[in-house]
Amino acid sequence: MYIKKINLKNFRNYRDLDIELCKGVNIFYGNNAQGKTNIIESVYIASTGKSHRAQKDADLIKWEYEDSKIKVDYQKEDNEKCIEVYLNRNLQKQIKLNGARLCKIGDLIGNLNTVIFSPDHMKIIKNGPVEKRRFMDIILSQVKPGYYYNLVQYLRTLKQRNNLLAEAKINSSILKTIDIWNEQLAYFGTKIITCRHEFINRICCMSEDIHKTISKEKEKLGLKYNSSIEYNINLEKKIKENFMEALKKTIKIDLKRGATHKGPHRDDILFFINGKEIKKYSSQGQQRTALLSLKISELKYIEEETGESPVLLLDDVFSELDIERQKYLVEFIRRIQTIITCTNIEHIEKFKLDGSTIYRVAEGAVEKE
C-alpha cells in the first residue's frame, strides 16, 4: 500500500496544494512553522478521521475560509482508491471513500493504515494511562474488525451507567436497572480487554527483540497490560465473570464518585527495562529507544495482521535520535513508503536513501527538488 497523491484545499496554511509521492521515502524539509507537519496531519486524518494534534475540526481550516478539503489517492493491493475529507466551520465533517459517503468513522478506519511517530509520542512512555490506551485503540481499530465498534459501544454504555449512578444519589430506586448496564458494559469491555491482552503479548515479543538489537543486547524491554479487571487467563467467559463481579464489589465506590471505577477505560500499559519501570528509573535515551522499538513493533504488527505495510509518518524524529538509532530506523524504512519531515536535510541525506524524493517547504509552498 502506498499514497500516490495528496491534494489540500484551505487546509491549515495551504490554499491549494497538489503533490505526488514516490513509493519509497518522501522527505519534506524546511524551517519550523512552514507547513511540514500539516502534510503528515492531513494523511493521518485521511487514515483515522481525526487529527493527532487538533481538538476541533474548525482549527484545521485556513483561517479566512469557511471550509476545507483533504484528498488522498492511494494504491491498495491492485486497486486505486481515494479518500476525501470535507471540513466546514458550521457543518459536520463528511468523509468519502471512492466517492461514496461514509456514515461512520468506523467505516473509514482500516482502509489507509498509517503509523505516526513524533517526539510528542514520548507521552506514551512518560505520561499516564490515557496516552497508552489511545495508542492501543488506534492500532487495534485499524487492524481488528469490530474493535472500533466495541469501543464505541463500551464508551456509550459507560456514559449511560455513569448517568444512572449520578441520578441514583437523588432517586435510589433507579438502581434496580443497573444490572442491565453492568451486563452490556461487561460484554463490550470483555471484548476490548481480550483484544488488548493479545496485542500487548504480541507486541511485547517484537519490541523486546528490536530493543535488544538497538541497545546491543545491554537492555531487555518489557511490556505488561495492566487491566483494572483481574484475570489469570485470556478467556472471554472468565473475564466477563470477573468484570461483573468487580462491578458489584465496587458499587459503593461508584455511587459515591458518580462514576464507574472498573473497566478498560481505566487500563494501562507498564513499560520495563531490565525489570525496572521505565517511567521511574530510565534515562531520556532509554525512553527514546523504548519508543523507537515500540513504534517499529507497531508497524510490524500491522504488517502481520493485514499482509500490507502501512504508510510510516515520521514528524521531526531524526533530530531527537542519536546516530545509532537513526541508522536502525533508516535501515527499516528503506522498504516501505515513508513521509519524513525535518528542519535539517543533512540528518537524512547522509544515509543515501536511494530513490527518495525531496521537497522543500516554505510559507505554505512545496517545491520538489
N, C-alpha and C positions, 0 to 999 in steps of 0.2 A: 504494500500500500504506500502511495506517495501523493503529495499535493502537486498539482500542475500549475494552477493559477490562483492568485488572490486578488480580489477587487474590493476596494473600500471606498465608500461614499459618505462624506461628512462624519467620518469615524475618528474620534479623538482630534488629532491635529492634521488629519488628512482630508482634503477636499475631494479629491478623486485620484485614487491610486490603482494602477494595474501593474502587477508583477508576475513574471513566470519563474518558477523554481526548477532547479535541476533535481534529479533523483537522489543525488548524494548530499553533500554538505553545502548549505547556503549561509553565508556569513554577512551579517548586517553590522557595519561599524560606523562610528561617529561619536561626537561629544554627547554628554548627558543632556537629557530633555529635548532631544531632536525627533523622537518618534520611533526608536528601535523597538522598545518593549511593546508598543502599540500593535506592531505586526504580530508578535507572538501572542498577545492578548486576543487578537481577532481570530487566530487559528484555534485557540483554546475555547473561545465562545462557540465557534462552529462545531467543536468536538463535544462540549458538555452543556451548552446552552447558557452558561454563566461565566462571568469574568472571575479571574483569580485574584483581582485586587480592587474592584469597584463594587460597592454595596448596591448602588442604584443604576439601572439601565440608562437613566437620563444623563448620568455622568459620562457616558460613552459617546454621546452625540456632540459633535463640534458646536461650540457654544452659541454661535449666531444662527444655527439651523434648528428646525423642528424635528427632523427625522434623520435616520442613518441606515446604511445597509452594509452588510458583510456578505461577500460571496466567495466560496471556496470550491474550486473544481479539483477533483482528485480521482485517482485510479485505484480501484479495489478489486483484486484478482483480475479478471478480464473485462471489468465493467467501468465505464466512465460515470462518475457521479458528481452531483452538485448540491451543496448545502447553502441556503440563503437565510440570513437572519435580518429581520426588519425591526428597527427600533424607532419609537415615536415618544415624544415627551408626554403626550396625553392619552396614548392608546397602549394596549397590552402588546407585548413582544410577539412577533409572528415568525415562525420557522418553517421553511420549506425544504423538502428532500426530493430532488429530481422534479421540482415544480409542484409537488403535492404538499398541501399544508399539513403540518403535524399538529395534533391536538394536545399532546403532552410532551414534556421534555424527555420522558422515559422512552418515547419513540425515536428520539434523536440519538441518545447515548448508545455507543457501541458501533455506530456507523463509521465515524472517523476517530480512531483511537489515538490518543496522544499521551506522552509522559512529559511533564514540565518540571524543570529543575532550575531554581534560582537561589541566591543567597537567603532570600526570605524564607525558604523552606527549612532553614535551621530550626524554625519553630517546632517542627515535627520532633526533633531530638530534644530541644531545650525547654519547650513550653509544656503546658498542661495537656490533659486528655482530649480537649476539643479538637486541636490540630491533628492528633493521631487518629481520632475517629473519622475526621474528614479525609485523611489520607487513605484509610481503608475503604470508605464508602465510594470515593471517586473511582478507584481501581475496580472494585467489585461491581459497580454499576455498569462499567464498560464491558466486562467480560462474562458476567454471570447473568443469564436470562432470568428475570424475575426478582433479582436482588433490589433494584431501584423501586419496584412496585411494593415489595415487602417493607422496605424502609419508609416509603411514603405512608403506607397504611399503618405502620407501627407508630409513627410520629403523630398521625391523625388520631389514633386511638389513645395515645398518651395524653394528648391535649384534652380529649373528652374525659378521661379518667381524672385528670388534674382539676378540670372544671367541676366535676362531681365532688371531689374532695373539698374544694373551696366552698361549694354550696352546702355541704354536709355540716359545716360549722353553724349554719343557720337552721337547716332542716335535716336533722339526723335520720329521718325516715327514708331519705333518698338512698342511703347506704344499702338498702335492700337490692338495688340493681347493680352493685359494684362487681358481683361475680361475673356478670356479662362482659364487663370491660376487662376484668382480670383474664378471662378466657381468651379474648381477642388479643390482648397485649402479649400474653404468653405465647400464643400461636405465631404471631408475626415476629416477636422478639426471638423466639427459639430458632427460627429460620435464619435470622441475621447472625445470631451467635454461632451456629454451626458453620455458616459460611466464613465468618471471620476467623474462627478457630482453624479451619482447614487452610485458609490463606496464610495466616501467620506461620503455621508449621512449615508450609512450602517455602515461603519467602525467607524464613529463618535459615534454612539449609543453604539457599542460594547466596544470601548476603554473608553468611559465615565463610563460605569458600572465597568469595570475592574479597572480603576484608582481610582474610588470611594472606592472599596474594599481594594486595596493596601494602600491607604492613610488614611484608617479608617474613611472614609466619611468627611475628612477635606478639600478635594480638588475636584474641578469639572474640568475635562479635556474637552476642546472643539476643534473641527477641522472645518476649513472652506476652501472650494475650491475657490481660488481666481483667476478667469479667466480674461484674458485681453479683452474678449468679454462680454459685459454687456448683461444680460438677466434676466428675472423675473421668467420664468417657464422652466422646463427641457423638452422642446418640440423641436424636431429636426427642424421642419419647421421654427419656430420663431428664433431659434438660428442661423440657416443658413442665414435668412434675416438680422439679426443683424451683422453677420460676414461679409456679402457682403457690408453692409453699412459702417462698420468700415474700411474695406479695401479701400473704395472710399474716406472716410474722411481723412485718413492718407497717401494718395498717395504722397503728397508733402514732408512729413517727410521721407517716404520710399525712394523716389527718391534722397533726399539729403544724406541719410545714405547708400543707395545702399543695403538696407535690409528691410525685412518685419517686421513691428512694432507690428502687432496684430496677435493673434492666440495661439493655445495650446502650441506652443514652447516657449511661454513667461509666461505660467501659474505657479501658486504657490499654496502651502498649508500653511495656517496660523494655528498655534497652540496656544491655550489659557489655562491658569489655573486660575480659578475663575475670568474669564473675562479679564485677563491681558495677553498680548502676551508673550509667554514663552521665546523667544529669547532675549527679552529686560529686563524682570523682574523676572525670576525664578533662583533658585539655581541649582547647579550641581545635587544634589539629586533629585530635582523635575524634571529635564530634563531626568535623568535616569529612573525615574518612568514612565514618559510620553512615553519614548521609549519602555520600557518593555510592557506597556499597548498596544501600537501601534503594536508591533510585535506579541503579543498573539492574538490581534484582526485580524491581517493578517492571522494567522493560522486558526482561527475560520471562517473567511470569505471564505477561500479556501475550508474548510470542507463543508460549507453550499452550495457552488456553485458546487462542484464536487461530494459530497457524500463520499469522502475519506479524510483521514488525510494525509497531506503532510509529508515529512521527515523533521524534525527540525534539523538545523545545528547551534550549539552553540559554537562559537570560542572564548575561553578565556573570557567568560562572567561573570562567578561566582566571579572572583576577583574584578569585577567592581561594584558588588551589595552588599548591606548590608544584614544582616541575614534575615530580614523580607521579602525583595524582593527575596532572594534566596529561602526561604520557599515557597513563592507563585509560583515561576517558577517550582520548583521541583514537587509540587502537580499537576501542569498542565501537565508535561511531562511524568508522570507515565504511561499514557495510549497510548502514541504514540512512534513510533521509533524516537530516538534522537541520534545524534552523537555529543559528547561533547569533546572539547579539554581543557586542563588545565595544569598548572605547579604544582599545589598543590592538590593532590588527596583528601586530608583531607576536602577540601571545599565541596566535594560531598559525600564522604563516610559517613559523619556524618548523612546524611539523610536516610541511609539504603534503597537504591533503590533495592528492590528485583528483581532478575532475570537480573540484569545488567551485562555487560561483560566489563572487564577492560583490556586495552592494554598499555604496556609501550613502549614509542617511544624514541629511542636513535640513533643518527647518521644515520638516514635513515633506521633503522631496527625496526620492530614492533613485539613485543612479547606478546602473550596472557597470562594473569596471572590466 
